[in-house]
């Protein structure tokens, strides 16, 4: 279902040197998340880390959820990931898919859901990924909120900001054509300190993120330097301040 709110003035300008949106009259289009596709495959059994690999000091299963946590005593050198490996010797790769899961985290640092990614060797720790990341944060002030697309270890940085319907052309230039959510609406949508439901759909060079039943980004990437067509999945713990993040009900259809 699609609904549109009245015209609004939007001026986000430049944040951290990144051009976002500068439009005088752009309505906010409300798009609901699609119904769950039948036959989803569970990637987490709710009991242990079977099928996943990562730093055993930092990842565990508590009360049926995956929990990653860093402390002053148990920290990470560089961002580290719990990587979905599946049953094989090497991590399973996914191209087009529908991924669903729920997350919650604290606000001292940020996390992420990594997809269409590659496992990098010879890094600060043994579990480093590069590729598309669905940002995970416990914040409600734009632009540093959950669900934008970050180019982890890539040159694109924030590929698609929260609320944008956008396209990155062959020259790496981004054009924003519509808005899917504004800051006020996001503050009502997001469950601060609680569980938030995510849907990620990847179809060719188009990626969409849905949060708590509503679409929040729509991204088409035509730039050969940043596009990701397939890769592995992972969950992030960020270097820096101690933090925790939890994930549950992880399932996929591809």
N, C-alpha and C positions, 0 to 999 in steps of 0.2 A: 504494500500500500504506500502511496506517495501523497504527501500533503505539503503545501507551501504556506509559509507565513508571509506577512506583508513586507514591503521593501524596508530595508534598514540601511543605515550608513555604516560602512565597515572601513576602519583604517588601522591596520596592524603594523604597517610600515616595515621597519627592519628590526629584527631581534637577533642579537648575537651575530650581526652581519649577514643574516639570511633574509632575502626578500620573501615576503609571505603574500599578503593580499593588499591591494590598494584599489578599492572599487567604491564608487559613489552610490550606486543603486544595485544591490544584489540581494535577492530574496533568499531565505533559508528554506531549503527543500527537505522535508521529513520523509525518510525512506525506512520502512520497517525491515528487520532482519528476515531472511527467508526461513521457512519451516525446515526443520532438521531432515536431512536426507536419510531415508531408511538404510539400514545395513552399515552404520558407522562401526569402525573397528577401535576397540579400546587400546590405548598405548600405555596405560598405567593400571596395574592390577589392584592398587589400593593397599597392598601389603608390604611390598619391598621394592627395591630398585632393579628388579629383573627387566632386562631390555634396555637399560640406561647405563651410561658410564660417566663418571665425573670424579671430582675430588671428594673422597669418602669422609674427610674431616668436616666437610661443609654441607653435605646433602644427606637427608634421612627421610624416613616416612614416620609421621606422627598422626595418630588418630585418623588414618586413612587418607592423608594428603601428603604430597611431596613438599618438603620444606628445605629451603636453602638458607643458611645463616652464616654470617661472618661476625666475629667478635674481636676485641682488642688482642686476645691471645691466639685466635684462629682466624687469620686474615688471608687475603689472596693477593698475589703479585700480578697485577693486571686483571682485567675482566675474565671471569671463568664461567664455564657452562656445564650444565648437566645435559649430555648429548644422547638423543634417542638412537640406539644401535639396532634394536630389533633382535632377530635370532641369528643373524649372520656374523661373520668375522669383521666385516666393515659396516659402517652405519648405512641404514636404508635411506635411499633418496626418493624424493617426491617432486613431481612436476606440477600438474594441475590437481587441486585438492580442495576439500572443505574441512577445516580444522576447527574444533570446538573445545573449549576448556574454561575453567574459572580460576581467578587469581585474587589474592589479597596480599598486601605488603605494608611495611611501615614507611614513614616519610623521611627517614634519615638519608636515604640514597635511592637509586632507581634500579629497576630490573628490566627484563625484556623476554619476549617470546621470539626465538630465532627460527627462521624458515628459509627455504631455498638457499642454504648456506654451505660453506666449505669449511673443513677442519684444517686449521693451519698448524704446521709443525715448527719447531725451533722458536717457540715464543716464551714469554715469561712463565707460563705454566702449561701443563699438558692438555688443556681443554679450552682452546681458543677457537672461536668461530668468526667467519666473515660472511656478510650477506644481509638480507633483509631482516629487520627487527621491528616487531610490534612493541612499542615502548610501554613499560609498566611503571606507574608511579602512583603514590597515594597523595595526589595534589589536585586542586581544582581551579588554579589560576592559569589562564592561557599565557604563553603557549606551552609551558612545561607541564603537560598532563599526559595521561595514558593515551595510547592508540595511534599516535603518529608513526610514520615509517622512517626508521633511521637506517642509514647505510653503515652498518657495523664494520669497522676496519676498511671502509671504502671511501672514495672521494666525494660521494654524493651528499654525505651528512644527512640533513633532514630532507628526505626526498619528497615527502608529502605531509604537510602539517595538518593538525587536527581540523576537521571540518571541510577540508578542501576536496573538490572534484578537480583533478588537474592532470596535465599531460606533460611529460618531459620529452622534448623533441630530440632529433638525432644529434643536434649540436649541444645537448645538455641544458637547454633553456626550458624553464617551466612556465606553463600558462594555466592559470586558475579560471575555471569557467562558471563554477557554482559553489554554493556553501551548503553544507549538510547540517551544521550545528553551530550555534554561537556560544559564547562563554556562559551566559546566564542559563541557557538550556542545558549545557554540559554539567553545570553545578547541581542541577536537579537530577540529571541522569545518573551521575557517578555515585557509587556507594562508598563514601569516604570511610575508611577503617573497616570496610566490610567486603564481602565477596562480590566480584564483578564478572559477568559472563561475556566471553569473547567468541566471535565467529570470524575466521579469516578464510576468504575464498581467493584462490589463485587460478586464473584461466588465461593461458598464454602470457602476454605481457601486461595483463590487467590484474590488479590486486584490490580487494575491498576489505575493509575492517568494519565490523559491527560490534557495538558495545551495549550490553543490557537491552537488547532488542531493537537497536536503532543503528542505521549506517552512519559512520563517522568519517570515513575517508573512501575515496575512489581514485585510484592511481593507474595511469597507463604510462609505461616506460618504453620509449623508442630509442633510447640512448644506449648504444652498444657498450659504452664504458661503465655503465652502472646497472644495466638490466640483469636480472637473475631469472633463469628459465627453469632450473631445478636445483635440488640440494637437500641437505639434511636439516633436522629439527633440533632445537635445544632450548634450554631455559637459563637465564643469566643471573649471576650474582656480580654486582659491580664492585670494582676496586674502590678503596677509600673508606669512608665512614662505615662502622659496623651497621649491618642491616639484616633483615630477614624478608623472605618472600615465600608464599605458599601457592601451590597449584593443585587442582583436582579435576576429575571427570574429563580427562584428556582423551579425545577420540578423533578419528579422521576417516574420511571417505575419499578415495582417489581412484 
